[in-house]
Amino acid sequence: MKREEFIDETARDMGRAALFAWGNLVGAIVDTLRDADVPAPLIHGILDHIDDANRAVLKGSAQEAYLSLVAAIRRDIPGND
């Protein structure tokens, strides 16, 4: 494997690892909020803010991946409109 290919593959692996770690973090925060009986509309509001921030700073496939992850987490929260 050429050095450039190794660097590209490593960067992709790091990007995927960051996405999974971020998803675990957001998921853990949402679980903690639910365990604390935080109302579902407030949790959805927090996720809306996270989506807004991701739209502001991410573009293309990165934005799509992070928005999809929030959508997956959101599906487990009651009252999803």
N, C-alpha and C positions, 0 to 999 in steps of 0.2 A: 504494500500500500504506500502510495506517495504521501509525502508530508502534508501537502495541501488537502488531500482526501481525508487524511487522519484528522486534521484540524476541522474540516467541515463536518465530519461524522461526530467528533467530540462536541462541537458547538450544537449540533442537532440534539445529541443526547442530553446536554446540559439544559437546553430549552425544554425538552420533554420533562426532565426531572424538576425544573422550576415550576412547570405547569402542574404537575402532580403534587408537589409540595404546597403550592398555593391553594390548590383544591382541598387538600387535607386541612390546611389552616382555616379556610373559609367554612368548610364543613364542620370542623370542631367548634368554631365560634357559633355557628348556627345551632348546633346540638346543645351547646352550653346555654344559649339564649332560650331554647325550647325547654331545657331542664329547669330553668329559672322562671318558667311560666310567662315569659315575655310574649305579649300578644302577637299573633301571626301577622297582622297588618304592619306592625313596627318592624318585624324581621324582613318582610317584603320591602319596606321602605329602605332599610339598610342595604339590601341586595340591589335595589334600584340605584342607590348612590354608588355602589361598587360597579355596576354596569356603566353608569355615566362616566366614572373615572376611567374605566377601561376603554370606552369609546373615545375619550379625550386624548389618551396617550398611546393607544395601540392602533395599528392599521393592518389591513389584509388578513392573512391566515392567523396571525397571532390574536388579533381582535376576535375573530370568529371562534377560535378555540377557547378563549377565556369567557366569552359571552355564553358559549354552549355549556361550559362547566357550571357557571352560575345558574343557568336554566335547569340543569340536571339537579342541582342542589335545591333549587326553588320548588321543584315538583313534589318534594317530600313535605312541604309546609302547607298546612290547611289554609283554605281561603285564597288560593292562587287564582287570580282573575285573568 
